[in-house]
Amino acid sequence: MLNPKAVGISLAIVWGVSVFLMGLISGTGYGLGFVNALGTMYIYYQPGIIGAIIGLIYGLIDGFIGGFVFAYLYNMFEKK
């Protein structure tokens, strides 16, 4: 069985840091399409330090929810 809280925290860290780094790197032009596409869902997420911090916050929340739901559903279907 998976611990939903542990999976949620793990995925939150991975996704949050990834979104943060892409926000910083996209200032050079690399990954700009990814940041622009994600910016349609994450309000105020854009290239640069402020946008990267906003993306980090959204990524932590989004990653935790996604990981928690994934582990919860996995455990639910594993029991059957």
Beta strands, then each sheet from edge to edge (+ up, - down):
end
